Amino acid sequence: MGEVGHSRAFAAFVAAGTIGILAYMLIIDPYAWALMRVASGVCVACCYTIIEAWLQAKVTNETRGRAMGTYRVVDICGSLGAQMMIAVLEPASYVSYNLLALLCCAALFPLTLTKAEPPETPETPRLRPRLAWERSPLAAAGVIVSGVTGGGVSHGRACIRAGGWPARRPDRLVFGGLCAGGARLHSFL
């Protein structure tokens, strides 16, 4: 982001993520899918980082809580919508992956159509994971555990459905309830 700015960095990661989504149906191999899942996870994490950096640079201390709260509610509602889409989409269908690719491309519309100036790009800090581990091993371990286990909650429906469970089971309510509860909690903050 430091070299190219917020807009171009976001567009690049959305494009890379979209390419990854479309590649799932071209390469049917569990090891390739695992690598593509890691790559798409990195793209999503980078997109979140860019969005949050943009918001943090544009809001004031007086508007920060409301802006970030609204952002999180929209984010969680999007996650809830994605979970509900799993209930109606076939897990290994071109239509499912193409629809996801279309939604990723649609994420570029607000960026390309905005009249707002992007924030100044600060000097890029160096990533130092060893320093993070030395300063707070528990926090570093928490980040690792969260990253590894978070997919179980966010993608559990797809795994359950791919395992042969019926598509209309009550388990979708559990995942939907998790997302809706999180959105409701953030609306109070």
Sine and cosine of phi, psi and omega as CSV:
sin_phi,cos_phi,sin_psi,cos_psi,sin_omega,cos_omega
0.00,0.00,-0.54,0.84,-0.05,-1.00
-0.89,0.46,-0.56,0.83,-0.05,-1.00
-1.00,0.09,-0.59,0.81,-0.14,-0.99
-0.92,-0.38,-0.22,0.97,-0.01,-1.00
1.00,-0.08,0.23,-0.97,-0.07,-1.00
-0.88,0.48,-0.75,0.66,-0.11,-0.99
-0.89,0.46,-0.77,0.64,-0.04,-1.00
-0.93,0.37,-0.62,0.79,0.03,-1.00
-0.89,0.45,-0.70,0.71,0.02,-1.00
-0.88,0.47,-0.73,0.69,0.00,-1.00
-0.87,0.49,-0.64,0.77,0.00,-1.00
-0.91,0.42,-0.68,0.73,-0.01,-1.00
-0.95,0.31,-0.57,0.82,0.09,-1.00
-0.90,0.43,-0.68,0.73,0.02,-1.00
-0.89,0.45,-0.70,0.72,0.01,-1.00
-0.90,0.44,-0.65,0.76,0.04,-1.00
-0.91,0.42,-0.63,0.77,0.02,-1.00
-0.91,0.41,-0.66,0.75,0.06,-1.00
-0.87,0.49,-0.67,0.74,0.03,-1.00
-0.88,0.47,-0.67,0.74,0.01,-1.00
-0.88,0.47,-0.70,0.71,-0.01,-1.00
-0.94,0.35,-0.46,0.89,-0.01,-1.00
-0.95,0.32,-0.39,0.92,0.01,-1.00
-0.82,0.58,-0.64,0.77,-0.05,-1.00
-0.99,0.11,-0.14,0.99,0.04,-1.00
-1.00,0.00,-0.50,0.87,-0.05,-1.00
-0.84,-0.54,0.96,-0.28,-0.01,-1.00
-0.99,-0.15,1.00,0.06,-0.02,-1.00
-0.45,-0.89,0.79,-0.61,-0.08,-1.00
-0.88,0.47,-0.57,0.82,0.01,-1.00
-0.94,0.35,-0.65,0.76,0.06,-1.00
-0.90,0.43,-0.64,0.77,0.01,-1.00
-0.90,0.43,-0.62,0.79,0.03,-1.00
-0.89,0.46,-0.69,0.72,0.03,-1.00
-0.91,0.42,-0.66,0.75,0.02,-1.00
-0.92,0.40,-0.55,0.83,0.03,-1.00
-0.91,0.41,-0.66,0.75,0.06,-1.00
-0.90,0.44,-0.71,0.71,-0.01,-1.00
-0.90,0.44,-0.67,0.74,0.01,-1.00
-0.93,0.36,-0.55,0.84,0.09,-1.00
-0.89,0.46,-0.65,0.76,0.06,-1.00
-0.90,0.44,-0.67,0.74,0.02,-1.00
-0.88,0.47,-0.69,0.72,0.01,-1.00
-0.90,0.43,-0.70,0.72,0.01,-1.00
-0.88,0.48,-0.65,0.76,0.02,-1.00
-0.92,0.39,-0.63,0.77,0.05,-1.00
-0.89,0.46,-0.69,0.72,0.05,-1.00
-0.87,0.49,-0.68,0.73,0.00,-1.00
-0.87,0.49,-0.68,0.73,-0.02,-1.00
-0.92,0.39,-0.70,0.71,0.01,-1.00
-0.87,0.49,-0.73,0.69,-0.05,-1.00
-0.93,0.36,-0.58,0.82,0.06,-1.00
-0.91,0.42,-0.65,0.76,0.03,-1.00
-0.88,0.47,-0.75,0.66,0.00,-1.00
-0.88,0.48,-0.72,0.70,-0.02,-1.00
-0.88,0.47,-0.56,0.83,-0.01,-1.00
-0.97,0.25,-0.42,0.91,-0.10,-1.00
-0.99,-0.12,-0.40,0.92,-0.06,-1.00
-1.00,0.04,0.37,-0.93,0.09,-1.00
-0.98,-0.18,0.14,-0.99,0.04,-1.00
-0.87,0.49,-0.52,0.86,-0.02,-1.00
-0.96,0.27,-0.50,0.87,-0.07,-1.00
-0.96,-0.28,-0.06,1.00,-0.10,-1.00
-0.86,0.51,-0.74,0.67,-0.05,-1.00
-0.88,0.48,-0.73,0.68,-0.01,-1.00
-0.91,0.40,-0.68,0.73,-0.03,-1.00
-0.91,0.42,-0.72,0.69,-0.02,-1.00
-0.94,0.33,-0.57,0.82,0.07,-1.00
-0.90,0.44,-0.69,0.72,0.04,-1.00
-0.89,0.45,-0.68,0.73,0.04,-1.00
-0.85,0.53,-0.72,0.70,-0.03,-1.00
-0.92,0.38,-0.61,0.79,0.03,-1.00
-0.90,0.43,-0.70,0.71,0.04,-1.00
-0.89,0.46,-0.67,0.74,0.02,-1.00
-0.87,0.49,-0.75,0.67,-0.04,-1.00
-0.94,0.35,-0.59,0.81,0.07,-1.00
-0.90,0.44,-0.61,0.80,0.08,-1.00
-0.90,0.44,-0.65,0.76,0.05,-1.00
-0.90,0.43,-0.65,0.76,0.04,-1.00
-0.89,0.46,-0.70,0.72,0.03,-1.00
-0.87,0.49,-0.64,0.77,0.03,-1.00
-0.90,0.44,-0.66,0.75,0.03,-1.00
-0.89,0.45,-0.63,0.78,0.00,-1.00
-0.94,0.33,-0.49,0.87,0.05,-1.00
-0.92,0.40,-0.52,0.85,-0.01,-1.00
-0.88,0.48,-0.52,0.86,-0.02,-1.00
-0.92,0.39,-0.40,0.92,-0.07,-1.00
-0.92,-0.39,-0.22,0.97,-0.03,-1.00
-0.99,-0.13,0.55,-0.84,0.10,-0.99
-0.97,0.25,0.74,-0.68,-0.08,-1.00
-0.91,0.41,-0.47,0.88,-0.04,-1.00
-0.86,-0.51,0.76,0.65,-0.05,-1.00
-0.88,-0.47,0.59,-0.81,0.08,-1.00
-0.86,0.51,-0.59,0.81,-0.02,-1.00
-0.87,0.50,-0.70,0.72,-0.01,-1.00
-0.87,0.50,-0.75,0.66,-0.04,-1.00
-0.94,0.35,-0.60,0.80,0.05,-1.00
-0.91,0.41,-0.62,0.78,0.05,-1.00
-0.89,0.45,-0.68,0.74,0.06,-1.00
-0.89,0.47,-0.66,0.75,0.03,-1.00
-0.90,0.45,-0.64,0.77,0.04,-1.00
-0.89,0.46,-0.67,0.74,0.01,-1.00
-0.91,0.42,-0.62,0.78,0.06,-1.00
-0.89,0.45,-0.69,0.73,0.03,-1.00
-0.90,0.44,-0.59,0.81,0.02,-1.00
-0.91,0.42,-0.39,0.92,0.04,-1.00
-0.90,0.43,-0.30,0.95,0.01,-1.00
-0.99,0.14,-0.32,0.95,-0.04,-1.00
-0.85,0.53,-0.77,0.64,0.00,-1.00
-0.86,0.51,-0.59,0.81,-0.01,-1.00
-0.93,0.37,-0.69,0.73,-0.07,-1.00
-0.99,0.17,-0.39,0.92,-0.06,-1.00
-0.98,-0.18,-0.07,1.00,-0.03,-1.00
-0.96,0.29,0.53,-0.85,0.10,-1.00
-0.99,-0.13,-0.11,0.99,-0.01,-1.00
-0.95,0.32,0.61,-0.79,0.05,-1.00
-0.97,0.24,0.68,-0.74,0.07,-1.00
-0.93,0.37,0.45,-0.90,-0.01,-1.00
-0.93,0.35,0.32,-0.95,0.09,-1.00
-0.88,0.47,0.65,-0.76,0.00,-1.00
-1.00,0.04,0.89,-0.47,0.01,-1.00
-0.95,0.30,0.22,-0.98,0.07,-1.00
-0.90,0.43,0.72,-0.70,-0.08,-1.00
-0.96,0.27,0.85,-0.53,0.06,-1.00
-0.97,0.26,0.41,-0.91,0.02,-1.00
-0.99,0.14,0.71,-0.70,0.04,-1.00
-0.97,0.24,0.82,-0.57,-0.04,-1.00
-0.75,-0.67,0.99,0.15,-0.03,-1.00
-0.89,0.46,-0.55,0.83,0.01,-1.00
-0.89,0.45,-0.64,0.77,0.04,-1.00
-0.90,0.44,-0.65,0.76,0.04,-1.00
-0.87,0.49,-0.68,0.73,0.01,-1.00
-0.90,0.43,-0.66,0.75,-0.01,-1.00
-0.92,0.39,-0.62,0.78,-0.03,-1.00
-0.96,0.27,-0.62,0.78,-0.03,-1.00
-0.46,-0.89,1.00,0.06,-0.01,-1.00
-0.86,0.50,-0.60,0.80,-0.01,-1.00
-0.91,0.42,-0.69,0.73,0.02,-1.00
-0.91,0.42,-0.67,0.74,0.01,-1.00
-0.89,0.45,-0.67,0.74,0.04,-1.00
-0.91,0.42,-0.61,0.79,0.03,-1.00
-0.88,0.47,-0.64,0.77,0.04,-1.00
-0.90,0.44,-0.67,0.74,0.00,-1.00
-0.91,0.42,-0.74,0.67,0.00,-1.00
-0.89,0.45,-0.67,0.74,0.02,-1.00
-0.88,0.47,-0.68,0.73,0.01,-1.00
-0.91,0.42,-0.62,0.78,-0.04,-1.00
-0.97,0.25,-0.63,0.78,-0.09,-1.00
-1.00,-0.04,-0.31,0.95,-0.04,-1.00
-0.86,0.52,-0.54,0.84,0.02,-1.00
-0.90,0.43,-0.47,0.88,0.03,-1.00
-0.89,0.45,-0.61,0.79,0.02,-1.00
-0.98,0.20,-0.73,0.68,-0.09,-1.00
-0.97,0.25,-0.42,0.91,-0.02,-1.00
-0.86,-0.51,0.25,0.97,-0.03,-1.00
-0.87,0.49,-0.62,0.78,0.00,-1.00
-0.86,0.51,-0.70,0.72,-0.03,-1.00
-0.90,0.44,-0.64,0.77,0.01,-1.00
-0.92,0.40,-0.67,0.74,0.01,-1.00
-0.89,0.45,-0.71,0.71,-0.04,-1.00
-0.93,0.37,-0.65,0.76,0.02,-1.00
-0.91,0.41,-0.43,0.90,0.02,-1.00
-0.97,0.23,-0.03,1.00,0.09,-1.00
0.97,-0.23,0.02,1.00,0.05,-1.00
-0.94,0.34,0.51,-0.86,0.03,-1.00
-0.87,0.50,0.53,-0.85,-0.09,-1.00
-0.94,0.35,-0.48,0.88,-0.13,-0.99
-0.97,-0.23,0.59,0.80,0.02,-1.00
-0.99,0.16,0.32,-0.95,-0.01,-1.00
-0.91,0.40,-0.18,0.98,-0.02,-1.00
-0.87,0.49,-0.46,0.89,0.02,-1.00
-0.91,0.42,-0.48,0.88,0.04,-1.00
-0.93,0.37,-0.56,0.83,0.03,-1.00
-0.89,0.45,-0.77,0.64,-0.02,-1.00
-0.92,0.39,-0.64,0.77,0.06,-1.00
-0.90,0.44,-0.64,0.76,0.03,-1.00
-0.90,0.44,-0.63,0.78,0.06,-1.00
-0.87,0.50,-0.74,0.67,-0.01,-1.00
-0.92,0.40,-0.71,0.70,-0.02,-1.00
-0.90,0.43,-0.65,0.76,0.04,-1.00
-0.89,0.45,-0.66,0.75,0.05,-1.00
-0.90,0.44,-0.66,0.75,0.03,-1.00
-0.90,0.44,-0.67,0.74,-0.01,-1.00
-0.91,0.42,-0.66,0.75,0.02,-1.00
-0.89,0.46,-0.68,0.73,0.01,-1.00
-0.92,0.40,-0.46,0.89,0.00,-1.00
-0.94,0.34,-0.36,0.93,0.05,-1.00
-0.99,0.14,-0.38,0.93,-0.11,-0.99
-0.99,0.14,0.00,0.00,0.00,0.00
